[in-house]
Structure formats: structure tokens, C-alpha cells
Amino acid sequence: MVAPQARAPAFARAIERMLRLAPAIVVAACVGCGDASAPAAPPLSFGPDPDQMVTSDSGALTVAVRFSPDPPTTGEDAAQLAFTDASGAPVAGLDLSVVPWMPAHGHGTSVNPTVTETSPGVFVASPLYLFMPGSWELRMTVGGTVDDTAKASFELP
């Protein structure tokens, strides 16, 4: 049996070696992290023709829905939502929220999309985190100059 006094210097040397190696260990662990930025996502691209036209629940608004990518896929997508009134004029300045929803499962996603008005009456909701195949809805709540709701339904293979 080794006396405790004999083990103490060996233990101290082991700690000293670990402390000398600590900076190298930290650097090695961070090499995979790096400070390089993640590759930029490809720019959003919406086709000229809507994927679907939706009438709001009150009937006052029409929404042209376009997806990027088109058709939408499992993962991160985006939707362009163009709102017009009964005369076909863009409805600008709306307060719009969008919730991706799976009606069959009774749940949405863990990521809330940001909604940005890109031109009068045209909004982009991104990211739409569509994490599984199935039936989805984009539930839209409109406020501001018009209070209304609308829903666009689509399938993910």
C-alpha cells in the first residue's frame, strides 16, 4: 500500500499537468465552433403565380399565398402573403400574425415566424418551421385598418 504522503505529490503533479494543458483543451474544443459565420441561407424566391388564393373569414380580403421553396418542404420555409380588398387594391399597413398549425395534431411549431411587410399589402412570414409531413395551415390574424382572420391549408409530403 502507498502511503498518503507519497500519493499527494503525484496528485499535485497530475493537477499541474492538467492546468498546463487546459488552454490547449479549450482551443481544441472550440475548433469546431470557430468564429466563421454559418453559410448564408439562399435568398427567398417566390413565383409570379400564387400557390393559392384565400378569402378571409369576413370576405373583405383576398390573400395570394406563395411559398419558398415551392412547394413547401419539411424544414424551414417562408410564405409571401399579398392582401387585397374587394376592388383588388393592396391593403397596406396591416398588423399581421401568422401561426403554422397542424389541425390533425392540434399543435403549432416551436418557432414563431417573423412577419415583415415588404411592399404595400405584401408580407413575408419566415421562418415557417414545418417539422413533419402532413396537413398544415397558416392561420393568419389581421389587425390595424381591418380586423379579420384567414387560413391557408396545404400538405407536406
C-alpha positions in Angstrom: 0.0 0.0 0.0 1.2 3.5 -0.9 1.3 5.9 2.0 -0.9 9.0 1.6 2.1 11.3 1.8 3.6 9.6 -1.3 0.3 10.0 -3.3 -0.1 13.7 -2.6 2.9 14.8 -4.7 1.8 12.6 -7.6 -1.7 14.0 -7.4 -0.4 17.6 -7.3 1.8 16.9 -10.4 -1.3 15.5 -12.2 -3.3 18.6 -11.4 -0.4 20.8 -12.5 -0.2 18.9 -15.9 -4.0 19.3 -16.4 -3.8 23.0 -15.7 -1.0 23.5 -18.2 -3.0 21.6 -20.8 -6.3 23.4 -20.1 -5.7 26.2 -22.7 -4.9 23.6 -25.4 -8.0 21.6 -24.4 -10.2 24.7 -24.7 -8.8 25.6 -28.1 -9.3 22.1 -29.4 -12.8 22.0 -28.1 -13.6 25.3 -29.9 -12.1 24.5 -33.2 -15.4 23.0 -34.4 -17.2 26.1 -33.2 -15.0 28.6 -34.9 -16.0 32.2 -35.4 -16.8 31.6 -39.0 -20.4 32.5 -39.8 -22.9 29.8 -40.8 -23.4 29.7 -44.6 -26.0 32.2 -45.6 -29.4 30.8 -46.4 -30.3 31.1 -50.1 -32.4 34.2 -50.9 -36.2 33.7 -50.8 -37.7 33.3 -54.2 -41.5 33.5 -54.7 -43.0 32.6 -58.0 -45.1 35.0 -60.0 -48.3 33.0 -59.7 -49.9 32.3 -56.3 -49.9 28.8 -54.9 -53.4 29.5 -53.7 -55.9 32.3 -53.3 -57.7 32.5 -49.9 -60.7 34.7 -48.9 -60.6 36.0 -45.4 -63.3 34.8 -43.0 -65.3 38.1 -43.3 -64.9 38.1 -47.1 -63.4 41.5 -47.1 -59.9 40.4 -48.0 -58.2 38.2 -50.6 -54.8 36.7 -49.8 -52.5 35.5 -52.6 -50.2 32.8 -50.9 -46.8 31.9 -52.3 -44.2 29.6 -50.8 -40.5 29.5 -50.8 -39.5 26.8 -51.6 -42.4 25.9 -53.8 -43.9 23.5 -53.0 -43.2 23.8 -49.3 -41.0 21.1 -47.7 -40.2 19.7 -44.3 -37.9 22.1 -42.6 -37.7 25.9 -42.8 -39.9 27.6 -45.4 -41.3 31.0 -46.0 -44.6 32.4 -47.2 -45.4 35.5 -49.1 -48.9 36.8 -48.3 -50.4 39.5 -50.6 -53.6 41.1 -49.2 -56.1 42.9 -51.5 -59.5 44.4 -50.9 -62.7 43.7 -52.8 -61.6 46.1 -55.6 -58.2 44.3 -55.9 -56.2 47.2 -54.3 -53.4 46.2 -51.9 -54.2 46.6 -48.2 -51.1 48.2 -46.6 -50.2 48.7 -43.0 -51.9 45.7 -41.6 -50.8 44.2 -38.3 -50.4 40.5 -39.3 -49.5 37.5 -37.3 -49.1 34.0 -38.8 -49.2 30.7 -37.0 -48.2 27.4 -38.7 -50.7 24.8 -37.4 -51.3 21.1 -37.8 -55.0 20.7 -37.3 -55.0 16.9 -37.1 -52.5 17.0 -34.2 -53.8 20.2 -32.5 -50.4 21.9 -32.4 -48.2 24.5 -34.0 -44.5 24.8 -34.1 -41.8 25.8 -31.5 -40.6 28.7 -33.8 -42.8 31.8 -34.3 -42.3 33.3 -37.7 -41.4 36.9 -38.1 -43.8 38.8 -40.4 -42.5 41.7 -42.4 -44.3 44.0 -44.8 -42.0 44.1 -47.9 -44.2 46.3 -50.1 -47.8 47.7 -49.6 -50.0 44.8 -48.7 -47.3 42.2 -49.3 -45.9 40.4 -46.2 -43.3 37.6 -45.8 -43.6 35.2 -42.9 -40.3 33.5 -42.1 -39.1 31.0 -40.9 -42.1 28.7 -41.1 -40.7 25.7 -39.2 -42.6 22.8 -40.8 -41.0 20.0 -38.9 -43.0 17.0 -40.1 -45.1 15.8 -43.1 -48.9 16.1 -43.1 -51.7 18.6 -43.3 -50.7 22.2 -42.3 -52.5 25.5 -42.1 -51.2 29.0 -42.0 -53.5 30.8 -39.6 -53.5 34.5 -40.2 -54.8 37.1 -37.8 -55.1 40.6 -39.3 -55.4 43.8 -37.3 -54.9 47.5 -37.9 -57.1 49.0 -40.6 -59.0 45.7 -40.9 -59.7 43.1 -38.3 -60.1 39.7 -39.8 -58.7 36.1 -40.0 -57.8 33.8 -42.8 -56.4 30.3 -43.2 -54.4 28.7 -46.0 -54.2 24.9 -46.0 -51.5 22.8 -47.6 -49.9 19.3 -47.5 -46.3 18.4 -46.9 -45.4 15.0 -48.4 
